[in-house]
Amino acid sequence: MQIDKNMTVGDILDMDKETAPFFFEMGMHCLGCPASRGESVEQACLVHGVDADELVSKINEFLANK
């Protein structure tokens, strides 16, 4: 399974709850909030000053190694 930056944070968390620490690490602490779950990875990264491509790469590497 792979993600991309157009997927919502909620969809990724629903796919694998173990991805939550990646979002916590970037400062996104309200993962249960409807607003944050509905944001795309790209939108969330923009708000938190994180490179979306780098985050997607880290999460995809994590998922591939499970």
Distance bins in CASP14 RR format, pairs under 12 A and 6 or more apart:
PFRMAT RR
TARGET T0000
AUTHOR 0000-0000-0000
RMODE 2
METHOD distances of the structure
MODEL  1
1 7 0 0 0 0 0 1 0 0 0 0 0
1 11 0 0 0 0 0 1 0 0 0 0 0
1 12 0 0 0 0 1 0 0 0 0 0 0
1 14 0 0 0 0 0 1 0 0 0 0 0
1 15 1 0 0 1 0 0 0 0 0 0 0
1 16 1 0 0 1 0 0 0 0 0 0 0
1 19 0 0 0 0 0 1 0 0 0 0 0
1 59 0 0 0 0 0 1 0 0 0 0 0
1 60 0 0 0 0 1 0 0 0 0 0 0
1 62 0 0 0 0 0 1 0 0 0 0 0
1 63 1 0 1 0 0 0 0 0 0 0 0
1 64 0 0 0 0 1 0 0 0 0 0 0
1 65 0 0 0 0 0 1 0 0 0 0 0
1 66 0 0 0 0 1 0 0 0 0 0 0
2 12 0 0 0 0 0 1 0 0 0 0 0
2 15 0 0 0 0 1 0 0 0 0 0 0
2 16 0 0 0 0 0 1 0 0 0 0 0
2 19 0 0 0 0 0 1 0 0 0 0 0
2 56 0 0 0 0 1 0 0 0 0 0 0
2 57 0 0 0 0 0 1 0 0 0 0 0
2 59 0 0 0 0 1 0 0 0 0 0 0
2 60 1 0 1 0 0 0 0 0 0 0 0
2 61 0 0 0 0 0 1 0 0 0 0 0
2 62 0 0 0 0 0 1 0 0 0 0 0
2 63 1 0 0 1 0 0 0 0 0 0 0
2 64 1 0 0 1 0 0 0 0 0 0 0
3 9 0 0 0 0 0 1 0 0 0 0 0
3 10 0 0 0 0 0 1 0 0 0 0 0
3 11 0 0 0 0 1 0 0 0 0 0 0
3 12 1 0 1 0 0 0 0 0 0 0 0
3 13 0 0 0 0 0 1 0 0 0 0 0
3 14 0 0 0 0 0 1 0 0 0 0 0
3 15 1 0 0 1 0 0 0 0 0 0 0
3 16 0 0 0 0 1 0 0 0 0 0 0
3 19 0 0 0 0 1 0 0 0 0 0 0
3 22 0 0 0 0 0 1 0 0 0 0 0
3 23 0 0 0 0 0 1 0 0 0 0 0
3 40 0 0 0 0 0 1 0 0 0 0 0
3 41 1 0 0 1 0 0 0 0 0 0 0
3 42 0 0 0 0 0 1 0 0 0 0 0
3 52 0 0 0 0 0 1 0 0 0 0 0
3 53 0 0 0 0 0 1 0 0 0 0 0
3 55 0 0 0 0 1 0 0 0 0 0 0
3 56 1 0 0 1 0 0 0 0 0 0 0
3 57 0 0 0 0 1 0 0 0 0 0 0
3 58 0 0 0 0 0 1 0 0 0 0 0
3 59 1 0 1 0 0 0 0 0 0 0 0
3 60 1 0 0 1 0 0 0 0 0 0 0
3 61 0 0 0 0 0 1 0 0 0 0 0
3 62 0 0 0 0 1 0 0 0 0 0 0
3 63 1 0 0 1 0 0 0 0 0 0 0
3 64 0 0 0 0 0 1 0 0 0 0 0
4 11 0 0 0 0 0 1 0 0 0 0 0
4 12 0 0 0 0 1 0 0 0 0 0 0
4 40 0 0 0 0 1 0 0 0 0 0 0
4 41 1 0 0 1 0 0 0 0 0 0 0
4 42 0 0 0 0 1 0 0 0 0 0 0
4 52 0 0 0 0 1 0 0 0 0 0 0
4 53 0 0 0 0 1 0 0 0 0 0 0
4 55 0 0 0 0 0 1 0 0 0 0 0
4 56 1 0 0 1 0 0 0 0 0 0 0
4 57 0 0 0 0 0 1 0 0 0 0 0
4 59 0 0 0 0 1 0 0 0 0 0 0
4 60 0 0 0 0 1 0 0 0 0 0 0
5 11 0 0 0 0 0 1 0 0 0 0 0
5 12 0 0 0 0 0 1 0 0 0 0 0
5 39 0 0 0 0 0 1 0 0 0 0 0
5 40 1 0 0 1 0 0 0 0 0 0 0
5 41 1 0 1 0 0 0 0 0 0 0 0
5 42 1 0 1 0 0 0 0 0 0 0 0
5 43 0 0 0 0 1 0 0 0 0 0 0
5 44 0 0 0 0 1 0 0 0 0 0 0
5 45 1 0 0 1 0 0 0 0 0 0 0
5 46 0 0 0 0 0 1 0 0 0 0 0
5 50 0 0 0 0 0 1 0 0 0 0 0
5 51 0 0 0 0 1 0 0 0 0 0 0
5 52 1 0 1 0 0 0 0 0 0 0 0
5 53 1 0 0 1 0 0 0 0 0 0 0
5 54 0 0 0 0 0 1 0 0 0 0 0
5 55 1 0 0 1 0 0 0 0 0 0 0
5 56 1 0 1 0 0 0 0 0 0 0 0
5 57 0 0 0 0 0 1 0 0 0 0 0
5 59 0 0 0 0 0 1 0 0 0 0 0
5 60 0 0 0 0 0 1 0 0 0 0 0
6 12 0 0 0 0 0 1 0 0 0 0 0
6 38 0 0 0 0 0 1 0 0 0 0 0
6 39 0 0 0 0 0 1 0 0 0 0 0
6 40 1 0 1 0 0 0 0 0 0 0 0
6 41 1 0 0 1 0 0 0 0 0 0 0
6 42 1 0 0 1 0 0 0 0 0 0 0
6 43 0 0 0 0 1 0 0 0 0 0 0
6 44 0 0 0 0 0 1 0 0 0 0 0
6 45 0 0 0 0 0 1 0 0 0 0 0
6 52 0 0 0 0 1 0 0 0 0 0 0
6 53 0 0 0 0 0 1 0 0 0 0 0
6 56 0 0 0 0 1 0 0 0 0 0 0
7 13 0 0 0 0 0 1 0 0 0 0 0
7 14 0 0 0 0 0 1 0 0 0 0 0
7 15 0 0 0 0 1 0 0 0 0 0 0
7 16 0 0 0 0 0 1 0 0 0 0 0
7 19 0 0 0 0 0 1 0 0 0 0 0
7 37 0 0 0 0 0 1 0 0 0 0 0
7 38 0 0 0 0 0 1 0 0 0 0 0
7 39 0 0 0 0 0 1 0 0 0 0 0
7 40 1 0 0 1 0 0 0 0 0 0 0
7 41 1 0 0 1 0 0 0 0 0 0 0
7 42 0 0 0 0 1 0 0 0 0 0 0
7 43 0 0 0 0 0 1 0 0 0 0 0
7 44 0 0 0 0 0 1 0 0 0 0 0
7 52 0 0 0 0 0 1 0 0 0 0 0
7 55 0 0 0 0 0 1 0 0 0 0 0
7 56 0 0 0 0 1 0 0 0 0 0 0
7 59 0 0 0 0 1 0 0 0 0 0 0
7 60 0 0 0 0 0 1 0 0 0 0 0
8 14 0 0 0 0 1 0 0 0 0 0 0
8 15 0 0 0 0 0 1 0 0 0 0 0
8 23 0 0 0 0 0 1 0 0 0 0 0
8 31 0 0 0 0 0 1 0 0 0 0 0
8 34 0 0 0 0 0 1 0 0 0 0 0
8 35 0 0 0 0 0 1 0 0 0 0 0
8 36 0 0 0 0 1 0 0 0 0 0 0
8 37 1 0 0 1 0 0 0 0 0 0 0
8 38 1 0 1 0 0 0 0 0 0 0 0
8 39 1 0 0 1 0 0 0 0 0 0 0
8 40 1 0 1 0 0 0 0 0 0 0 0
8 41 1 0 0 1 0 0 0 0 0 0 0
8 42 0 0 0 0 0 1 0 0 0 0 0
8 43 0 0 0 0 1 0 0 0 0 0 0
8 44 0 0 0 0 1 0 0 0 0 0 0
9 15 0 0 0 0 0 1 0 0 0 0 0
9 19 0 0 0 0 1 0 0 0 0 0 0
9 20 0 0 0 0 1 0 0 0 0 0 0
9 22 0 0 0 0 1 0 0 0 0 0 0
9 23 1 0 0 1 0 0 0 0 0 0 0
9 24 0 0 0 0 0 1 0 0 0 0 0
9 26 0 0 0 0 0 1 0 0 0 0 0
9 28 1 0 0 1 0 0 0 0 0 0 0
9 30 0 0 0 0 0 1 0 0 0 0 0
9 31 1 0 0 1 0 0 0 0 0 0 0
9 32 0 0 0 0 1 0 0 0 0 0 0
9 33 0 0 0 0 1 0 0 0 0 0 0
9 34 0 0 0 0 0 1 0 0 0 0 0
9 35 0 0 0 0 1 0 0 0 0 0 0
9 36 1 0 1 0 0 0 0 0 0 0 0
9 37 1 0 1 0 0 0 0 0 0 0 0
9 38 1 0 0 1 0 0 0 0 0 0 0
9 39 1 0 1 0 0 0 0 0 0 0 0
9 40 1 0 0 1 0 0 0 0 0 0 0
9 41 1 0 0 1 0 0 0 0 0 0 0
9 42 0 0 0 0 0 1 0 0 0 0 0
9 43 0 0 0 0 1 0 0 0 0 0 0
9 44 1 0 1 0 0 0 0 0 0 0 0
9 45 0 0 0 0 1 0 0 0 0 0 0
9 47 0 0 0 0 0 1 0 0 0 0 0
9 48 0 0 0 0 0 1 0 0 0 0 0
9 52 0 0 0 0 0 1 0 0 0 0 0
9 55 0 0 0 0 0 1 0 0 0 0 0
9 56 0 0 0 0 0 1 0 0 0 0 0
9 59 0 0 0 0 0 1 0 0 0 0 0
10 16 0 0 0 0 0 1 0 0 0 0 0
10 17 0 0 0 0 0 1 0 0 0 0 0
10 19 0 0 0 0 1 0 0 0 0 0 0
10 20 0 0 0 0 0 1 0 0 0 0 0
10 23 0 0 0 0 1 0 0 0 0 0 0
10 28 0 0 0 0 0 1 0 0 0 0 0
10 30 0 0 0 0 0 1 0 0 0 0 0
10 31 1 0 0 1 0 0 0 0 0 0 0
10 32 0 0 0 0 1 0 0 0 0 0 0
10 33 0 0 0 0 0 1 0 0 0 0 0
10 34 0 0 0 0 1 0 0 0 0 0 0
10 35 0 0 0 0 0 1 0 0 0 0 0
10 36 0 0 0 0 1 0 0 0 0 0 0
10 37 1 0 1 0 0 0 0 0 0 0 0
10 38 1 0 0 1 0 0 0 0 0 0 0
10 39 0 0 0 0 1 0 0 0 0 0 0
10 40 0 0 0 0 1 0 0 0 0 0 0
10 41 0 0 0 0 1 0 0 0 0 0 0
10 44 0 0 0 0 0 1 0 0 0 0 0
11 19 0 0 0 0 0 1 0 0 0 0 0
11 37 0 0 0 0 1 0 0 0 0 0 0
11 38 0 0 0 0 1 0 0 0 0 0 0
11 39 0 0 0 0 0 1 0 0 0 0 0
11 40 0 0 0 0 1 0 0 0 0 0 0
11 41 0 0 0 0 1 0 0 0 0 0 0
12 18 0 0 0 0 0 1 0 0 0 0 0
12 19 1 0 1 0 0 0 0 0 0 0 0
12 20 0 0 0 0 1 0 0 0 0 0 0
12 22 0 0 0 0 1 0 0 0 0 0 0
12 23 0 0 0 0 1 0 0 0 0 0 0
12 28 0 0 0 0 0 1 0 0 0 0 0
12 31 0 0 0 0 0 1 0 0 0 0 0
12 36 0 0 0 0 0 1 0 0 0 0 0
12 37 0 0 0 0 1 0 0 0 0 0 0
12 38 0 0 0 0 0 1 0 0 0 0 0
12 39 0 0 0 0 0 1 0 0 0 0 0
12 40 0 0 0 0 1 0 0 0 0 0 0
12 41 1 0 0 1 0 0 0 0 0 0 0
12 44 0 0 0 0 0 1 0 0 0 0 0
12 55 0 0 0 0 0 1 0 0 0 0 0
12 56 0 0 0 0 1 0 0 0 0 0 0
12 59 1 0 0 1 0 0 0 0 0 0 0
12 60 0 0 0 0 0 1 0 0 0 0 0
12 62 0 0 0 0 0 1 0 0 0 0 0
12 63 0 0 0 0 1 0 0 0 0 0 0
13 19 1 0 0 1 0 0 0 0 0 0 0
13 20 1 0 0 1 0 0 0 0 0 0 0
13 21 0 0 0 0 0 1 0 0 0 0 0
13 22 0 0 0 0 0 1 0 0 0 0 0
13 23 1 0 0 1 0 0 0 0 0 0 0
13 24 0 0 0 0 0 1 0 0 0 0 0
13 28 0 0 0 0 0 1 0 0 0 0 0
13 31 1 0 0 1 0 0 0 0 0 0 0
13 32 0 0 0 0 1 0 0 0 0 0 0
13 33 0 0 0 0 0 1 0 0 0 0 0
13 36 0 0 0 0 1 0 0 0 0 0 0
13 37 1 0 0 1 0 0 0 0 0 0 0
13 38 0 0 0 0 0 1 0 0 0 0 0
13 39 0 0 0 0 0 1 0 0 0 0 0
13 41 0 0 0 0 0 1 0 0 0 0 0
13 44 0 0 0 0 0 1 0 0 0 0 0
13 59 0 0 0 0 0 1 0 0 0 0 0
14 20 0 0 0 0 0 1 0 0 0 0 0
14 31 0 0 0 0 0 1 0 0 0 0 0
14 32 0 0 0 0 0 1 0 0 0 0 0
14 37 0 0 0 0 1 0 0 0 0 0 0
14 38 0 0 0 0 0 1 0 0 0 0 0
15 59 0 0 0 0 1 0 0 0 0 0 0
15 60 0 0 0 0 0 1 0 0 0 0 0
15 62 0 0 0 0 0 1 0 0 0 0 0
15 63 0 0 0 0 1 0 0 0 0 0 0
15 66 0 0 0 0 0 1 0 0 0 0 0
16 22 0 0 0 0 0 1 0 0 0 0 0
16 23 0 0 0 0 0 1 0 0 0 0 0
16 59 0 0 0 0 1 0 0 0 0 0 0
16 60 0 0 0 0 0 1 0 0 0 0 0
16 62 0 0 0 0 1 0 0 0 0 0 0
16 63 1 0 0 1 0 0 0 0 0 0 0
16 64 0 0 0 0 0 1 0 0 0 0 0
16 66 1 0 0 1 0 0 0 0 0 0 0
17 23 0 0 0 0 0 1 0 0 0 0 0
17 31 0 0 0 0 1 0 0 0 0 0 0
17 32 0 0 0 0 0 1 0 0 0 0 0
18 24 0 0 0 0 0 1 0 0 0 0 0
18 59 0 0 0 0 1 0 0 0 0 0 0
18 62 1 0 0 1 0 0 0 0 0 0 0
18 63 0 0 0 0 1 0 0 0 0 0 0
18 65 0 0 0 0 0 1 0 0 0 0 0
18 66 1 0 0 1 0 0 0 0 0 0 0
19 25 0 0 0 0 0 1 0 0 0 0 0
19 26 0 0 0 0 0 1 0 0 0 0 0
19 28 0 0 0 0 0 1 0 0 0 0 0
19 31 0 0 0 0 1 0 0 0 0 0 0
19 41 0 0 0 0 0 1 0 0 0 0 0
19 55 0 0 0 0 0 1 0 0 0 0 0
19 56 0 0 0 0 0 1 0 0 0 0 0
19 58 0 0 0 0 1 0 0 0 0 0 0
19 59 1 0 1 0 0 0 0 0 0 0 0
19 60 0 0 0 0 0 1 0 0 0 0 0
19 61 0 0 0 0 0 1 0 0 0 0 0
19 62 1 0 0 1 0 0 0 0 0 0 0
19 63 1 0 0 1 0 0 0 0 0 0 0
19 66 0 0 0 0 0 1 0 0 0 0 0
20 26 0 0 0 0 0 1 0 0 0 0 0
20 27 0 0 0 0 0 1 0 0 0 0 0
20 28 0 0 0 0 1 0 0 0 0 0 0
20 29 0 0 0 0 0 1 0 0 0 0 0
20 30 0 0 0 0 0 1 0 0 0 0 0
20 31 1 0 1 0 0 0 0 0 0 0 0
20 32 0 0 0 0 1 0 0 0 0 0 0
20 36 0 0 0 0 0 1 0 0 0 0 0
20 37 0 0 0 0 0 1 0 0 0 0 0
20 59 0 0 0 0 0 1 0 0 0 0 0
20 62 0 0 0 0 0 1 0 0 0 0 0
21 27 0 0 0 0 0 1 0 0 0 0 0
21 28 0 0 0 0 0 1 0 0 0 0 0
21 29 0 0 0 0 0 1 0 0 0 0 0
21 31 0 0 0 0 0 1 0 0 0 0 0
21 55 0 0 0 0 0 1 0 0 0 0 0
21 58 0 0 0 0 0 1 0 0 0 0 0
21 59 0 0 0 0 0 1 0 0 0 0 0
21 62 0 0 0 0 1 0 0 0 0 0 0
22 28 0 0 0 0 1 0 0 0 0 0 0
22 31 0 0 0 0 0 1 0 0 0 0 0
22 41 0 0 0 0 1 0 0 0 0 0 0
22 44 0 0 0 0 0 1 0 0 0 0 0
22 45 0 0 0 0 0 1 0 0 0 0 0
22 48 0 0 0 0 0 1 0 0 0 0 0
22 50 0 0 0 0 1 0 0 0 0 0 0
22 52 0 0 0 0 0 1 0 0 0 0 0
22 54 0 0 0 0 0 1 0 0 0 0 0
22 55 1 0 0 1 0 0 0 0 0 0 0
22 56 0 0 0 0 1 0 0 0 0 0 0
22 57 0 0 0 0 0 1 0 0 0 0 0
22 58 1 0 0 1 0 0 0 0 0 0 0
22 59 1 0 1 0 0 0 0 0 0 0 0
22 60 0 0 0 0 0 1 0 0 0 0 0
22 61 0 0 0 0 0 1 0 0 0 0 0
22 62 1 0 0 1 0 0 0 0 0 0 0
22 63 0 0 0 0 0 1 0 0 0 0 0
23 29 0 0 0 0 1 0 0 0 0 0 0
23 30 0 0 0 0 1 0 0 0 0 0 0
23 31 1 0 1 0 0 0 0 0 0 0 0
23 32 0 0 0 0 0 1 0 0 0 0 0
23 33 0 0 0 0 0 1 0 0 0 0 0
23 36 0 0 0 0 1 0 0 0 0 0 0
23 37 0 0 0 0 0 1 0 0 0 0 0
23 39 0 0 0 0 0 1 0 0 0 0 0
23 41 0 0 0 0 1 0 0 0 0 0 0
23 44 1 0 0 1 0 0 0 0 0 0 0
23 45 0 0 0 0 1 0 0 0 0 0 0
23 47 0 0 0 0 0 1 0 0 0 0 0
23 48 0 0 0 0 1 0 0 0 0 0 0
23 50 0 0 0 0 1 0 0 0 0 0 0
23 55 0 0 0 0 1 0 0 0 0 0 0
23 58 0 0 0 0 0 1 0 0 0 0 0
23 59 0 0 0 0 1 0 0 0 0 0 0
24 30 0 0 0 0 0 1 0 0 0 0 0
24 31 1 0 0 1 0 0 0 0 0 0 0
24 32 0 0 0 0 0 1 0 0 0 0 0
24 36 0 0 0 0 0 1 0 0 0 0 0
24 44 0 0 0 0 0 1 0 0 0 0 0
24 48 0 0 0 0 0 1 0 0 0 0 0
24 50 0 0 0 0 0 1 0 0 0 0 0
25 31 0 0 0 0 0 1 0 0 0 0 0
25 45 0 0 0 0 0 1 0 0 0 0 0
25 48 0 0 0 0 1 0 0 0 0 0 0
25 50 0 0 0 0 1 0 0 0 0 0 0
25 54 0 0 0 0 0 1 0 0 0 0 0
25 55 0 0 0 0 1 0 0 0 0 0 0
25 58 0 0 0 0 1 0 0 0 0 0 0
25 59 0 0 0 0 0 1 0 0 0 0 0
25 62 0 0 0 0 0 1 0 0 0 0 0
26 36 0 0 0 0 0 1 0 0 0 0 0
26 41 0 0 0 0 0 1 0 0 0 0 0
26 44 1 0 0 1 0 0 0 0 0 0 0
26 45 1 0 0 1 0 0 0 0 0 0 0
26 46 0 0 0 0 0 1 0 0 0 0 0
26 47 0 0 0 0 1 0 0 0 0 0 0
26 48 1 0 1 0 0 0 0 0 0 0 0
26 49 1 0 0 1 0 0 0 0 0 0 0
26 50 1 0 1 0 0 0 0 0 0 0 0
26 51 0 0 0 0 1 0 0 0 0 0 0
26 52 0 0 0 0 0 1 0 0 0 0 0
26 54 0 0 0 0 1 0 0 0 0 0 0
26 55 1 0 0 1 0 0 0 0 0 0 0
26 56 0 0 0 0 0 1 0 0 0 0 0
26 58 0 0 0 0 1 0 0 0 0 0 0
26 59 0 0 0 0 0 1 0 0 0 0 0
27 36 0 0 0 0 0 1 0 0 0 0 0
27 44 0 0 0 0 1 0 0 0 0 0 0
27 45 0 0 0 0 0 1 0 0 0 0 0
27 47 0 0 0 0 1 0 0 0 0 0 0
27 48 1 0 1 0 0 0 0 0 0 0 0
27 49 0 0 0 0 1 0 0 0 0 0 0
27 50 0 0 0 0 1 0 0 0 0 0 0
27 55 0 0 0 0 0 1 0 0 0 0 0
28 35 0 0 0 0 0 1 0 0 0 0 0
28 36 1 0 0 1 0 0 0 0 0 0 0
28 37 0 0 0 0 0 1 0 0 0 0 0
28 38 0 0 0 0 0 1 0 0 0 0 0
28 39 0 0 0 0 1 0 0 0 0 0 0
28 41 0 0 0 0 0 1 0 0 0 0 0
28 43 0 0 0 0 0 1 0 0 0 0 0
28 44 1 0 1 0 0 0 0 0 0 0 0
28 45 0 0 0 0 1 0 0 0 0 0 0
28 46 0 0 0 0 0 1 0 0 0 0 0
28 47 0 0 0 0 1 0 0 0 0 0 0
28 48 1 0 1 0 0 0 0 0 0 0 0
28 49 0 0 0 0 0 1 0 0 0 0 0
28 50 0 0 0 0 1 0 0 0 0 0 0
28 55 0 0 0 0 0 1 0 0 0 0 0
29 36 0 0 0 0 1 0 0 0 0 0 0
29 44 0 0 0 0 0 1 0 0 0 0 0
29 48 0 0 0 0 0 1 0 0 0 0 0
30 36 1 0 1 0 0 0 0 0 0 0 0
30 37 0 0 0 0 1 0 0 0 0 0 0
30 38 0 0 0 0 0 1 0 0 0 0 0
30 39 0 0 0 0 0 1 0 0 0 0 0
30 44 0 0 0 0 0 1 0 0 0 0 0
30 47 0 0 0 0 0 1 0 0 0 0 0
30 48 0 0 0 0 0 1 0 0 0 0 0
31 37 1 0 0 1 0 0 0 0 0 0 0
31 38 0 0 0 0 0 1 0 0 0 0 0
31 39 0 0 0 0 0 1 0 0 0 0 0
31 44 0 0 0 0 0 1 0 0 0 0 0
32 38 0 0 0 0 0 1 0 0 0 0 0
32 39 0 0 0 0 0 1 0 0 0 0 0
33 39 0 0 0 0 1 0 0 0 0 0 0
33 44 0 0 0 0 0 1 0 0 0 0 0
35 43 0 0 0 0 0 1 0 0 0 0 0
35 44 0 0 0 0 0 1 0 0 0 0 0
35 47 0 0 0 0 0 1 0 0 0 0 0
36 43 0 0 0 0 1 0 0 0 0 0 0
36 44 1 0 0 1 0 0 0 0 0 0 0
36 47 0 0 0 0 1 0 0 0 0 0 0
36 48 0 0 0 0 0 1 0 0 0 0 0
37 43 0 0 0 0 0 1 0 0 0 0 0
37 44 0 0 0 0 1 0 0 0 0 0 0
38 44 0 0 0 0 1 0 0 0 0 0 0
39 45 0 0 0 0 1 0 0 0 0 0 0
39 46 0 0 0 0 1 0 0 0 0 0 0
39 47 1 0 0 1 0 0 0 0 0 0 0
39 48 0 0 0 0 0 1 0 0 0 0 0
39 52 0 0 0 0 0 1 0 0 0 0 0
40 46 0 0 0 0 1 0 0 0 0 0 0
40 47 0 0 0 0 0 1 0 0 0 0 0
40 52 0 0 0 0 1 0 0 0 0 0 0
40 55 0 0 0 0 0 1 0 0 0 0 0
40 56 0 0 0 0 0 1 0 0 0 0 0
41 47 0 0 0 0 0 1 0 0 0 0 0
41 48 0 0 0 0 0 1 0 0 0 0 0
41 50 0 0 0 0 1 0 0 0 0 0 0
41 51 0 0 0 0 0 1 0 0 0 0 0
41 52 1 0 1 0 0 0 0 0 0 0 0
41 53 0 0 0 0 1 0 0 0 0 0 0
41 54 0 0 0 0 0 1 0 0 0 0 0
41 55 1 0 0 1 0 0 0 0 0 0 0
41 56 1 0 0 1 0 0 0 0 0 0 0
41 57 0 0 0 0 0 1 0 0 0 0 0
41 58 0 0 0 0 0 1 0 0 0 0 0
41 59 0 0 0 0 1 0 0 0 0 0 0
41 60 0 0 0 0 0 1 0 0 0 0 0
42 48 0 0 0 0 0 1 0 0 0 0 0
42 49 0 0 0 0 0 1 0 0 0 0 0
42 50 0 0 0 0 0 1 0 0 0 0 0
42 51 0 0 0 0 0 1 0 0 0 0 0
42 52 1 0 1 0 0 0 0 0 0 0 0
42 53 0 0 0 0 1 0 0 0 0 0 0
42 54 0 0 0 0 0 1 0 0 0 0 0
42 55 0 0 0 0 1 0 0 0 0 0 0
42 56 0 0 0 0 1 0 0 0 0 0 0
43 49 0 0 0 0 0 1 0 0 0 0 0
43 50 0 0 0 0 0 1 0 0 0 0 0
43 52 0 0 0 0 1 0 0 0 0 0 0
43 55 0 0 0 0 0 1 0 0 0 0 0
44 50 1 0 0 1 0 0 0 0 0 0 0
44 51 0 0 0 0 0 1 0 0 0 0 0
44 52 0 0 0 0 1 0 0 0 0 0 0
44 55 0 0 0 0 1 0 0 0 0 0 0
44 56 0 0 0 0 0 1 0 0 0 0 0
44 59 0 0 0 0 0 1 0 0 0 0 0
45 51 1 0 0 1 0 0 0 0 0 0 0
45 52 1 1 0 0 0 0 0 0 0 0 0
45 53 0 0 0 0 1 0 0 0 0 0 0
45 54 0 0 0 0 1 0 0 0 0 0 0
45 55 1 0 1 0 0 0 0 0 0 0 0
45 56 0 0 0 0 1 0 0 0 0 0 0
45 57 0 0 0 0 0 1 0 0 0 0 0
45 58 0 0 0 0 0 1 0 0 0 0 0
45 59 0 0 0 0 0 1 0 0 0 0 0
46 52 1 0 0 1 0 0 0 0 0 0 0
46 55 0 0 0 0 0 1 0 0 0 0 0
48 55 0 0 0 0 1 0 0 0 0 0 0
49 55 0 0 0 0 0 1 0 0 0 0 0
50 56 0 0 0 0 0 1 0 0 0 0 0
50 57 0 0 0 0 0 1 0 0 0 0 0
50 58 0 0 0 0 0 1 0 0 0 0 0
50 59 0 0 0 0 0 1 0 0 0 0 0
51 57 0 0 0 0 1 0 0 0 0 0 0
51 58 0 0 0 0 1 0 0 0 0 0 0
52 58 0 0 0 0 0 1 0 0 0 0 0
52 59 0 0 0 0 0 1 0 0 0 0 0
53 59 0 0 0 0 0 1 0 0 0 0 0
53 60 0 0 0 0 0 1 0 0 0 0 0
54 60 0 0 0 0 0 1 0 0 0 0 0
54 61 0 0 0 0 0 1 0 0 0 0 0
55 61 0 0 0 0 0 1 0 0 0 0 0
55 62 0 0 0 0 0 1 0 0 0 0 0
56 62 0 0 0 0 0 1 0 0 0 0 0
56 63 0 0 0 0 0 1 0 0 0 0 0
57 63 0 0 0 0 0 1 0 0 0 0 0
57 64 0 0 0 0 0 1 0 0 0 0 0
58 64 0 0 0 0 0 1 0 0 0 0 0
58 65 0 0 0 0 0 1 0 0 0 0 0
59 65 0 0 0 0 0 1 0 0 0 0 0
59 66 0 0 0 0 0 1 0 0 0 0 0
60 66 0 0 0 0 0 1 0 0 0 0 0
END
